[in-house]
Amino acid sequence: MGVNVSKFRMLSGNALKIIAAISMFFDHFGILFFPEIIAFRIIGRLAFPIFAFMIAEGCKYTKHRLRYFLTVSLMGAAYTLVYYIYSGKIYFCILVTFACSIALIFALQEFKSALCSKEASFSEIVVRGITFVALIVAVFFFAKNFTVDYGFIGCITPVLASLCHSPRENAPEMWKKLDCLLLSIAGLAIGLVILSVIYGGFRVFSLCAIPLLLLYSGKRGRLKMKYFFYVFYPAHLLLLEGAAMLLSIIQK
């Protein structure tokens, strides 16, 4: 008798993102108030892989590609501007990293669709392929010349999770069979391993997110919480930075 794997997949997209948000809060809380306690940093390593995986999922299911890209991009740009005004330094946060990922995934989707379309001409396939490669090169030099959260590999990790996603149109049956949770997580894991090798330290604990992702139900969840997670990132940093400044004033 076969095991019904689906019954173990009880975590919705919202549930996973809540876990990631809590993880991120603990990470930043530890950095500001208890930098000597390693446990906070380890807990914080769950955030990036979960959000990276959900970015790939968001690109797969969104009906409004441009709006999705612009929302993440503008939120990232706003945070970058505020951070520059506050510190005088240019730092591109994780939202900018994921905006790059989204652009690459959409370009890859277009290339896949052209490859699978019987109506697409050879020149159209070539143009879409070149566009995807050109974007990869552009993101590489962008991450190389500026301080971008998680660097180039961070931008690529959600793309690796989306490699086996089937094209939206004209997808052959073989590709549909490859479009599964395990292969998406495997692609993500490759990116996480590369990050761990390059940056070392606590990055290896990001792989602890994989068991949680294996419980993903493939459903968004009952509540519409998309904009909550966009706002949570700058809001929790503002709250923590404000608390740290207040504590510093009190201690003086």
N, C-alpha and C positions, 0 to 999 in steps of 0.2 A: 504493500500500500504506500503510495507516494505521500510525502509531507506537503501540506498546504502552506507554502511559504508566505502567501499573501496575508495570512492571519497574524503573522508576526510584524508586519509592516504597519505599525499603528501611529507613527509620527507624521503629522501633516507638515506642509511647508512652513506654516506659521509657528508650529511647535518647535521645529528645528531652528528657526530664526530667533525665537525667544531664547532658546538655549544659547545661541551664538551671542545675542545681545547681552545676556547675563555674564557670559564668559568674558566678553570684551570689557564690561564694566569692572569686573574683578581685576582684570589685567591692568587697566589704567589706574584703578584705585591702588593697587599694589605698587605701581611705578611711582606714584606721587607720595604715598604715605608710608609704605613698608617695602622699600626697594630691596631690603635684605632678605625678605621672605620669598623663597623660590616658588612656593606653592601657588601664589597668585599668578606668576608668569606661566606656569604649567597649565593652569586652568584657562588662561587667556589664549592658549594655542588652539582651542576649539573653534574660535570665532572665524578666522580667515577661511579654513576649508569649508565650513558650512555655508558661509555667505558666498564663497566662490562657486560652490555647487549650485546654490539657488539662483545665482546670476545666470548660469548656463540653462537652468530650468526656465527661468523667466524669459530668456531669449527664445526658447523653444515654443513657448505657449502664448506669448504676447501677441495681441492683434494690432497693437499700435507701436510699431518698431521705433519710429522717429520720436514719439512722445516718451517712450521708455529710455531711449538714449539721451534725449535732452534733459529729462528729469534728473537722471544720475549725473550728467555732465554739469548742469547748472548748480546742483547742490554741491558738487565737488569744487567748482569754480568759486562759489560763494565762501566756502570754508577756507579755501586757499587765500582768498583776498583778506578775510578776517584775520587769519593767522599771520599774514604779511604785515597788516596794520599793527597787530599786537606785538610781534617779535622782530619785524624787519627782515625776516627770512622767507625765502620762497620754498614752500614744502607742499608737494602734491599728495593729498591724503588718499585713503583707500577708495573713496568714491571716484577719484580721477583714475585710479588703477582700474576699477571696474568699468568705467566709461570706455577706456581703451579696449577692455575685454569685450564689451558689448559691440563696439564697432567691428572688431575682428570676427566675432561670431556671426554677425549679420552678413559680413562680406563672404565668409565661408559658406553660409547658407545659400547665398546667391550663386556661388560657384558650384555647389552641389546640385542645385536645381537645374542649372544649365547643363551639367554633365548628364543628368538623368532625363532631360527633355529631348524628345525626338524632333522638336521644332527648332531648337537652338542651333544656330550656325556654329561652325568651327571658330570663326572670328569672335563670336560672342562668348564662347567658352574661354578662349584665350584672354580676352579682355577682363573677364571676371576673375580668372586665375591670377593675372598680373596685378589686378587691383588688390586682391587679398595679400599677395606677396609684398606689394608696395606698402600696404598698411602695416604688415609685420615689421618691415625695415624701418618705417617711420616711428613705430612704437619703440623699437629697439634703441634708436638714436635719441628719442625723447627721454626714455628711462635712463640712458647712459649719461646724458648731459644735465639732467635735473634730478633732484631728490624726489623720487616717486616711491610711495609706500609699497614695499615688497618687490620693487624693481621690475625688470622685464619679465622674469619668470612668474611673478605675481600676476602680471597682465595676461600671460599665456595660460596659466593654470585653468581658468574657467573654459578657455578654448579647448584645452585637452579633454575636459569633461564633456564637451559638446561634439567631439569628433565623430562619434557613432550615432548622433542624432540624425534621423532620416530627413531628407529634403521635404519641404512642405508640399511640394507639387511633384507629381510623376515619380514618386519613390518606388523602386522595385521591391518585390517581396523579400529578397535577400537582405536588403538594407533595413527593412522594417524589423526583421528578426534580430539584426545587430543592435537596433535601438532599444537597449535594455538598461536597467539600473546598474547591473554589475559592471558592464563595460564603461558606463559613464563614471562610476566610482573608480574604476581602474585607471582611467585617463586622469582623473583628479589626483589619484595617488602618485602617479608618475611626476606630476608637477610638485607635489608636496615633498617627495623624495629629493628632487633636484634642489628645491629650496633648502632642505635640511643639509644637503651636502655643501651648498654654496655658503650659507650663512651660519650653519652649525648651531651651537647653543641649545636653546629650548625648542628650536623649530621641529625637531624630530617628534615632539609630543603632539604636533598637529595631526599625525597619523591616528591618534586616539579618536578623532572625529569619525573615522570610517565606520566603526560599529554602529554609531548613531545614524549615519546616512543609510546604512543597510536596512534600517527600520522605517525609511521614508515610504509613505503610502502612495506618493504620486499625486496627492490632493493638496489643494491650497490651504484648506481649513475653512471653518464657517465664517469667521470674521474677516472683513476687509481691512488688513493692517499694513498694507503696502507703504503708505505715507508715514505711518508711525515709525517704521524702521529707518526711513530716510531722515526723519527729524531726530530720532534717538541719538544718532552718532554725534552731531555737533552739540545737542542738548546735554548729553551726559558728560561730555568733555568740558563744557562751560560750567556745569554744576560742580564737577570735581576741581577744576582750576579755581573757581570762586571759593570753594571750601578751603583749598590749600592756601590761597591768599589770605583769607580771613583768619585761619589758624596761625599763619605767620605773623599777622598783625597782633593777634592776642598774645602770642609768645613774647613779642617785643615789649 
